[in-house]
Amino acid sequence: MGNNIKTFYKLKDLLLSSTNCNFTYRFPDNRTFIASFIHNSNNKKEIIVNDILCNDFRKLNYLKSEISKCPNYISIWDHRRRLLFSEEDYKKYKETVFNGLPSIGGINYVYKNDSISKKKHKNFIRDIEESIDPFFTSHQLTSTIIAKFINSLLDEVGICCHSIIPSGSIARRTCITKNKHTIDYDYLVELDTFDDDNILQACNLFAEKTSAKILEGNRPSQWHLGEVQFHDKIIDVDVTFILKLPNNIVITHMAKQLQYTNILKNHGESVLKSILANIIAAKSIFKNALTSKASNVVGLGGIGIETWIVQSGGSMLNAFIDFKTIFSQNLYDIPPEVYNSELLLFNDPGVAHKKDLMNDNYLVSLFSNQKDKSIQHMISIVDSYLEQI
């Protein structure tokens, strides 16, 4: 292949290459790595990566996710000819991470009923199902009004935005419905250019007109507003400003919405509502456990729980039982293929617009800090619920 190095900014452009080459691939965070792209003796495509990428879980996971969106499998190897991404891995990514996402290379959603029947659990889920429509009808109307209000403030200071997208759990109907805490309304605003002064001016206008508090961490790219008085509600509002995304970028919120649309199309409203109720149930269990006990262990987070339940086939009970079964044993005794399959349940099919436009794995992020303690804490929450039912 010589020393000829080609630069590729999109994986699909590399995969269309008909010749062997060394290449530089630029990740969304603008960092690059050099690798080799070859057609082997069976005319199958391979990517050979260096040790730096092998040890960077986030970038390697992103590369695997991007390949999994492609119609044909491409293997990933290290320089020692160890296989890092097998054809079986490729299928698992499609079936797990991209479950319900045929529009971006995955499959139609595979729904799984609870593996066991527990009356107390069924009643818990049914109660949440019945609360979904009354709760979200009111809040989604408020969300729409706030989006229009934000747009009017931006217009007032001379900012033209492409779109204002309600991007949180209110918009996806996965917010805890029996929530004693202040509810968050999240928005994503796409702009052509940033004007920090005008964005902050609009933020100050919002706070002034709604008697809101500007919270710690507030900045031009991210508004954090608390105790917002809007109509008959007191809420928190977070607004993230980003440059307009290319059409091929699917962020976390968009991926979830696409999954729910696919579930509705293929399984109907009753199944979708059951899955949403399972997500809300899991969120409430973890939230109650993390707020009722003094603990310095970081929780999985709402979006992590939502991803976990959706990619477990929509059953909180199955997700809990499988997690307990796998992680109750010594970590070093878990077969790698079992461990890796469980990790995929926490792998975001969309990319993180607040970070680097790559895919989060919420369990890996949790384990990066106090791994053993985090696992034990999750097991104790799961175990406590399973014992109660």
N, C-alpha and C positions, 0 to 999 in steps of 0.2 A: 504493500500500500504506500510505501515511501513516506515522505514527510509532508505530503499534501494534506492540509487540514481545512475542512469545510465547516462553516458556521451555520447552525440551524436554530431558528427561534421557535419553530413549531415541530412537534414530534411527527405530525403527519407528513411534513415536507421531507424529513429524514427517511421515513418509511417508504416514500415514493422513489427514493434513490435506487437506481438499478446497478450501482457499482459498489465495490468494497471501498471503504474510506476511513480515515481518522476524522473525527468530527468534534467540534465544540458545540455543546448544547447549552443554551442560555435558559436558566430557570426563571420563573416569574419574579423572583426577588433580584434579578439581574446578575446573579452569580452564575459562573459557568464551570463546566468540567469537560475535560477531553476524554473521549472514549473511542472505541472502534466499532464500526458497523460492517458486518460481513454477511455474505451468503455462503452457507456451509456446503459440504459436498452433496447434500440432499436438496440444495437450493432453498433451505429454510433460513430465515433472517435471524441474526444474533446481534446482541449488543454486549460488548465487553467493557466493563467499567473498572476504574482504578480503586485503590484501597480507600481513598478519601470518601468516595461516594458509598462504598460498601458499609462504612461506619457511620453514615449520616442517614438515620432511619427516615427522617422527614422527606428528604429529597428522593431517596430510593422508593419510598412508599408512593410519592407523587408520580415517579416514573412508571411504577407498576400500575397505578390507577389510570394513567394516560394510555398505556398499552392495552389495558383491559377494555377501554372504550373502542378500540380498533376491531374491525371484523376478523382479523387474523392474528394468531398468536406470534409473538416475538420473544425469544428467550433472552434472559439476562445472565451473564456469567462474570466471574471475577477473573483476574489474570492467571489464577492457578487452576482455571477450568472447573471451578466449583459453581454449580447451578444455583442461582439466586432467585430465579423466577421460572417455575415449571409450568407446563401446560395445565396441570391440575390447579396450580395457584391462579392461573388466568381464568379458569372456569369458576373458581370460588369467588374471585373478585366480582365477576359478572353476576353470579347468583346471589351473593350476599351484599356487597357494597352497593351494587347497582340493581338491586332488587326493586322492581317497579319503575325502572328508568330505561325503557327500550329506546327512547328518543336520543339518548347519549351513549348507546352501546350496551345497555344492560338487558334485562328480561322483564316481561310482564310480572306484576307482583304475585308472589307466592304467599298466600295467607295460611297460617297454621293455628288450628284450634288449641285450646288448653289440653295438655297431655293427660291431665287428671281433673276430676270434677270435685270442686269444693264449694259447698253451698254458701258459706260465709263470704268467700271470695267473689262468687257470682253476684251476690247481693250488693257487695261493695262496688263492683264494676257497673252494675245496672243503675245504682243510685247516681253515679257520675254521668252515665249516658243520659239520664233524664235531666240532668242539670245543664248539659252542654248548650242546647238551643236557647233557652231563656237567658243564660249568662252572656253568650257571645253575640246574640242579636243586639243587645244593648251596647256592649263594648266595641263591637266592630263598627257600629254607627258612629260612636264617639271617635274612633280611630280615623274614620274617613273625614270627619269634620276637622280634626286636628291637622291632618295632612293638608287640607285646603288652607287652614290658618297659617301653617308654616310657609306654604307657597306664597300667600299674600304678603307675609313679612319679608320674604326674600325679594319679591317683586318691588316692595316699597323701598328697599335699599339698592335696587338696581342689579340684582342677581337673577339670571335666567337659568332655570334648572331643566334638565332633560326629563327627569322623573323623580317622584317622591314615592318610595315603596314602603308600605307598612311591612316590617321585616322580622317581627318578634313572634312570641308564642300567642299573642292575642290574634294576630293575622292568621296563624295556622290552626287556631282553636285547640292549642295544647297547653294553655295557661291553667294553673290550678284554680278550679272554679270556686272552691270553698276556701278562699284565701283571706286570712285575717291581716295580711300585710298589704302595703301599698302596691298597686299593680303598675307594672312598667309598660309603657308604650314605646316601641322601637321603630325607627324609620331610617331608611337609606336614601340619601339624596345624591343623584348623579349630576355632575357639573362638567362644563367644558374646561373651565379654568378656575383656579382658586384665588379668591380675594379675601385674605384673612380679616382685614379691617371691617369689610362690609358684612362678612359672615358673623363676626362677633357683635356688630351693631344689631343685626337681626336677632341674635340670641338675647341681647339686652332688652330689645323690644318685647320679645316673647315673655321674658321674666317680668317685665314691667306690667304688661297687660293681663297676666295671669297670676300675679302675686307669687311667682315661683322663686325658689331659692336656687342660685347657681352653685352647684356642688363642686367638691374638690375634683380635680382632674379635668375640668371643663377647658376646652381649647377649640380653636377654629374648626379642626377636622372632626371633633366629637363633642356635641353638647351633652351635658349632664344636668338636668333640671329636676329638682325635687319639690314636693308639696305644691304641685301645679293645680290651681283651682280652675276646673273646666266644667262648666254646666253644673251638674249635681255631684261631681266626683272630685276627689283629691288623688292625684296620680303622679307618677314619675315619668319623665319623657327623656329618651336618649335619641339623639339624631347624629348619624354618621355621614360625613360628606366625603365622597370619592370622585375621582375623575371618571367620566363615562366609560363603562366596561365594554370591551369588544363583545360582539354577538356570540362568540364561541365560549365565553366564560360563564360557567354555571356556579354561582355562589351557594353557600349552605342553604339559605332560605329558599332560593329558587329550586334547588334539588328536592327539598322536602315537599314543596308545593307540587312539583311534578310527580312525586311519588303518590301523594294523596289524590291527585287527579287520576292517576293510573288505577289506584285502588277503587275509586268511585266508579270508573268506567268498567272495570272487570269484575268487581265484587259487589257493587251497590252501596247505597248510603248506610245501611245497617251495619255492614262490616267495617266501613270507614269509621263510623261513630264508635264501634266497639274498640277499634285500634286507638282512636283518640282518647277514649276513656282509660284504656290500659296505660297509655303514656302519662295521662294526668294522675292516675293512681300511683304509678311508680315515682313520679316527681313529688307527690305529696308525702309518700312514705319516707323518701330520702330527706326531704326538707324538714319534716318533723323530727327525724332522727338526728339531723345535724344541728338543729336549733335547740333541742331539748336536752342534749348531752354536752357537757363541757369537753370540747375536743379541738386539738390543733391540727387535725387531719383535714386536708382540703377535700371537698366533695366533688363528685363527678360532674356536677353542673347540669342545668336544665336541658341544654342542647345535646349534651352527651347522653343523658338518659333517653331523650327522644330518639336519637339515632340508634341506640341499643335496642329499644323495644321495636321500632319499625323494622330493623334488620334481623330481628329474631322472629319475624313472621307475624308480629302484632300481638303476641301474648306475653304479658308481664310475668305470668306464672311460669311459663316455659323458660323465659330468660333467667328468672331467679333460680329455678331448679338446676339449670345447666351451669350457671356461674358457681353455685355452691358445690356442685359435684366436681367440677374441674379444679377450683382453687382451694378446696378444703384440704387437698393433699399438698405435700411438699412441692414447692415450685420446681425443684430440680427433677422431680419424678414425673412431671407432666410431659407426655410425648410432644415433641416440637410441633407436629402437624395438628395436634389437638389445641395446643396453646395458640398457634398462629390462626387457626380457624375461629377461635373465640375472640381474638384481637380484631378480626375483620368486622365483627358485629358492632364495634365502636369506631369504625373508620368512616369518616365523613365523605359522602359521594360528591359533595360540593366543595368549593375552595373557600378559604377564610379571607373575606374581603377586608377585615380589620388588621390582617397580618401581612402575609406574603403571597396571597393567591395560590397557596398549596393546600393539600388536604390534611386536616387535623385527624389524629387518632386520639380520642378522648381518654382511653384507658392508658395508653402510653404516656400521655401528658400527665395523667394523675400519678402514674407509677414513677415518673421521673423525680418525684419528691416523696421520700419515705415509702418506698415500694411495698415492703412487707406490711407496714402499719396500715397503708391504704387498703391493701387487699383484705386484711383482717377486719378493718372497719366496714368495708362493703359486705363481707360475709356475715358479720354480726347483724347488719341491717336486714339483709335478705333472710337470714336464719330466723330472726325475731318474727318477721312477717309470716314465714312458712309455718312456724310453730303456732301462731295465733289462729290460723285457719284450719 
